Amino acid sequence: MTAFCTGRVAVVTGGGRGIGREHSLILAQHGAKVVVNDLGGSLSGEGVNGGAAASVVQEILAAGGEACTDDNDIATHAGAELLIDGAIRTFGSLDILINNAGILRDRTLVNMEESEWDEVIRVHLKGTYGPSHFAARYWQGEAKAGRPRQARIINTTSPSGIYGKFGQANYGAAKAGIAALTVISAKELGRYGVTVNALAPVAYTRMTQGGVLDELSLEDRQLVSPRYVAAVACWLASTESDGITGRVFDISGRKLSVVDGWHRGPTLDHPSAQPEELGADISALVQKARPNASMDGFDERLGSDRSVLA
């Protein structure tokens, strides 16, 4: 087996459960030294329990790998800085940052409380910004000192953020922000040797239990195992992925797609400045435009037969 990440140092936020756990394990399996960051709270982000991260680290150590836990709250500026500084202090450097931590507080827009909005945005969006900010500053310093690293940031967006899902205005907005942050960060950090990509995964985990994936058979659930997501992350984390940056990958077990971002569609040159003259023109543009995607990422006109398991 090719060891894609031998000697590389990785930080995985939300690394104690679900997709994050698989990220941590596969990176260690491929030779990385892994910092497993996880507060171990509930799905809604309440409470602290270090058991999940510790369990992953013990599994890595038992297999002969190197890993340590981290319990900093990466959705705070101070916590994000402590995480990155701690990884560098423990293992001597940093090469890979996987931003994966997240919570759910689903509610329709009309019923959502301010705290439900704020906390989801804080954990997902600020929790991606903070570690990325401090890692980027480290890599900038390394590059300026003549020690550029083939560094990687891998963010976690969601089909909810790039296609839209009913009842997840807070979560989807945060995940859409992460997709945009990915594209912009890739433009800014390339000069330091850093690539930035994002995954929009579909996987059967604690976060997706209680939804449509519960209806799958045990055999079909294996087709949306988080290990498929982690395999893509591992390759992106390696030095083999040079030149791949600013991309969002939609990944479920049986499908791996590059997500085509926003592009300018049908266009009218020199639109009228009079509102009463615009109606027919705008309607014509919309008729020419491709419909928004459904939650499986395909044209809504195709219906629901384009399953992620097809």
N, C-alpha and C positions, 0 to 999 in steps of 0.2 A: 504493500500500500504506500502510495506517495504521501509523505507528510508535508502538507501545504504550508504550515505555519511554524515550523521548527524554530525555536529561539525567539519568537515574536511574543510581545507582551500585550495582552488584551484585557480590556475592561468591558464587562457586560452588565448593564443596569437591568434590574428586574430579572436577574439571572438565576433565581432560585426555583422558578416554576415554569411550566408550559414551554413556550417557544424559547424563552430566555434560558431555561435549564438545558434545552437541547443545544443552543448556541454554546453555552459554557462547556458542555461535555465534548462536543465535536471539535471545538478549538483545542481543548486539552489533548484529545485523541490525536490531533494532527500537530502536536508539539508545542503549542502555545502555553505560556504561563498566564493564568487567568485570575483576574480579580472579579469575584462574584458579588455584585452589589444587589442587595434586596432587603427592604424593610420587613418583608414577610407579613404585611397587613392583609386585611380582607379584600375582597374584590372591589369594594367601594372605597378602599384606601384607609380603612380605620384599623388602629392597633398596630403593634410591632411584635414580630416574632422572628428571631434569627434562625430558627430551625431549618427552614427551606434552603437558605444559602449554605448553612453548615453541612447539610446533607449532600449537596452537590459537591462541595469541596472535599468531603470525606470520600466520595465516590471517585473523584479525580485522583486524590492522593493514593487511594487503594490500588488504582490502576498504574501507579508509578509516575503520575503527572505532578505538576506544580500549580498550586492555587491557594488563594486566601479569600476570606470573606470581607465585606465592607458593608456597614450599616448606616452610612450617611444618607441624609435626605437630599437627593440630587435635584429636587425641585426648589431648593434654596441655593442662593449664590455661594454661600459659605460651604454648604454640603458638597456642592459640585467641585469646588476647589479642593476640598479635603480629599475627595475621591481620587481626583487626578494626581494630586501631589503624593498621596499615599501609594498609589500604584507605582509611580516613578521611584519613590523612596524604597519600596519593597523589592522591586524587580530591576531597578536601574534604568528603565526606559519605558517608553510607551509606543506601540505601533498600531493598535487597533482599538477603536471605540465602537461598541454596539449599543445604541440607545434603544432600549426595549421596555423600560418601565412604564406601567400604565394602570389605570383604574377605570371602572365604569360607574356612571350614575345616570342611567338612561331615563329620559323624560321628554315628552313632546315640548316644543317651544312654549306653548301656551301655559303649560303646567310647571315649567322648570323654575326652581328656586335659584336665587343669586349664588348661593353657596355651591349648588350643583354645577353651575356653569364655571365658577371661579376655580374650584378644586380640580376639575377635569382639565381645564386649560393649563393650570399650574403644573400638574404632574406630567402631562404629556408634552406640552409645547415648551414651557420653561424648563422642564426636566430633560428636554433634548438640547435646548440652547445652552444651558449651564455647563454640562460636561464638554460639549463641543467647543465652547468658548475657551475653556481652560486648556483643553487638549490642543486646540489650534495655536494658542499662545506658546505652548511648549514646542510644538513643531516649527513655528515661526522662529523661535530662538535657536533651535537646532540647525535650521537652514542657514540662518545668518552667521552661525558659528562654523559653517562649512561642514556640517554633519547632517545633510538632508536625509530624511527617512522616507521609505515607501509606506507612508501612513494611510490609514483607512478609517473613515467614519461610515457606519452603516446604520441608518435610521429606520424606524418602524412607523410606517404610515398604515393605511387601512383602506379596503374597498369602500368603507363608510365615508372616508374623507375624499376619495378621488371619484367615486360614483354617486355617493349619497344614499343614506339609509334612514327610513322613517324612524323617528323616536330617538335619534342620536345627534341632535343639533350640536351639543357641546363636544362630544367625542369626535364627530365628523369634522367640525370646524378646527379642532386641535390637530387632527390628522392631516387635513388639507394644508394647514400651516406648516406642518412638518415636511410635506412634499415640496412646498415652495422653499422652505429653508434649505432643503437638500439641493435644489437646483442652484440657489444663490450661493450657498457655501462652496459648492463645487467650482463656481466661477472665481471665487475669492481665494481659495486655498490651493489651487493647482500649482501656483508658483512656489509653494513650499513642499511640493511632492506629495500632497494629500489628495486622495480621491474621496468623493462623498456620493453615496448611493442610498437608496431606500428600498425596503421591502414592504409590499402590501399583501400580507399573508392571509390565507384561509386555512385554518387548522383547528382540529378538535382539541380544545384546552378548557381550562376552568372558565376563561372569558367567553367562550362560545357555547358552553353548556346552557341548556334551556332554550336554545334556538333551533333553527331548522336542521342543524347537524345532528341533533338528538334523534332525528327520525331515521338516520342511516343505520344500516346493519353494522354489526361489529367488524365485518370484513371491509365494508366501505369506509368505516371510520379510519381504518389503517391507511386508506388512500389519501386522507387528509391529516396524516400524522405530522406533528411539528418537525420531525426529523428531515422532511423534504425541504422545509424552509431553512433549517440550520445548514443543510448541505450547500445551498446557494450562498448563504452568509459566509461560510467557511471559505469558499472559493473567492468571493469578493474580498475577504480579509487577507488573502494571500498576495504575494508579489506577482503572481501570474495575472492578476486582474488590472495591471497597469493600462491606462488609457480608457478604462471604463469609468466614467464619472458623470454625475448630474442626472443619473437615470433612476427611474422608479420601476421595480419589477413586481408584477402581480404573480404570486406563487401559491398554488395549491398543489396537492400531491400529483395530479395528472396533467397540470398545465403550468407552464412557465412562460410569461409574456412580458415584453417591454411595454410599459404603458405610454401611449402617445399623449403628451401633455396638451395644454391649451394651445390651439393654433387659430390664426385668423381664418374665418370661414367665408361664406358668401359676403361680398362687399358691394356697397353702393358708393360710387364716387360723387362728391359734392352734394350731400343731402341738403334738403331744404332747411332753412332756419325757422320755418313756420310750422308749428305743431300740426295744424289741420291738414298740411300737405304730406305728412310723414306716414300716416297710417297704412296706406296701400304699399308703400315701399318697404316698411318694416315687416309687414305680413309676408310679402314676397320673399324677403331675405330668410325669414324663419322657415318658410316652406322649402327653400332650397337647402337649408342646413341639415346636417346629420342630427337625428334625435339624440338626446342624452342617453348615456348607457344605463342599462339596468344594473342591479347589484352584482351580477356575474361579469360585468365589464363589457358586455356585448350590446349591440344596437337593440333598443327596446322593441323594435318591430319584429325581432326574431323570437320573441316570447321567452318562456322559461325552459325550453328544451335544450339550451346550450349549457348544460350542467357542468360544474367544475369537475365532475367525475366522468364526463363523457370521454 
